[in-house]
Amino acid sequence: MTQRVQTPIALTIAGSDSGGGAGIQADLKAFAALGVFGCSAITSLTAQNTQGVQGVLPIAPDFVKAQIQSVLSDINVGAIKTGMLATSDIITAVAQLLSQYPQIPLVLDPVMVATSGDRLLAEEAIEVLIKQFIPRATLLTPNLLEAAALLNQKVATSLEEMQQQAEQLLSLGANAVLMKGGHGSGKESTDLLLGREGCELFNAERIATKNTHGTGCTLASAIAAGLAKKLSLRDAVAEAKHYLHHALVNANRLTIGQGSGPVHHFYTFY
């Protein structure tokens, strides 16, 4: 008799991007490209395209919880990724629910501002995120701007400052922190992973392209996909970094919209 192989499954809890380049849409594309079945719980609807965010409609917290409960009560989810949570009430609701599933790895992408500069997290929700959600995270994945906002500090401009801020974020309770260097400068984009076992750097050539919409969502989702496939955290980050790099290398093969277009999630297929 043929033995059934467990399907790797990941759940994204995030906002919908009507333009398709970030949020839930980017998450599901990254899951699929890396061989993982994707489930979703939508926290907010956005009217959004490559040029910006024209509107945001948060979903009622109870219905966000209902989506998550529906998935987790039936489907064997191997990893969870959270993105845009929008309001303090949604953060509280999701944090309380996920506390019942401590065995499922959680990648927390603290989405605060879109690539266009539009705010995606209410100011008063930041403290709630810090106190209620970060301690549940297997991995926290802030970019340089988000890390500075979480700590109320200036944006890190060197590896030393990135490590210092990562250490401060780690002290907030997360199991590990990945400081993303995409908003930095120089020929290489360096991400810094800091966990209980130490620090490791992941380097890739910085790609000159305007098609960077959804890079943070894509990286965090790719890491969650790796964890769903039972990779170690370090190997999941390495696989995700490699995947995003090539999605950026191939981004200019796409012609989508008039602003900041998406990365090429399916570069190996077309």
Buried (B, 14 or more C-beta within 10 A) or exposed (E): EEEEEEEBBBBBBBBBBBBBBBBBBBBBBBBBBBEBBBBBBBBBBBBBBBEBBEEBEBBEBEEBBBBBEEBBEEEEBBBBBBBBBBBBBBBBBBBBBBEEBEEBBBBBBBBBBBBBEBEBBBEEBBEBBBBBBBEBBBBBBBBBBBBBBBBEEEBBEEBEBBBBBBEBBBEBBBBBBBBBBBBBEEEEBBBBBBBEEEBBBBEBEBBEBEBBBBBBBBBBBBBBBBBBBEBEBBEBBBBBBEBBBBBBBBBBEBEBBEBBBBBBBEBEEE
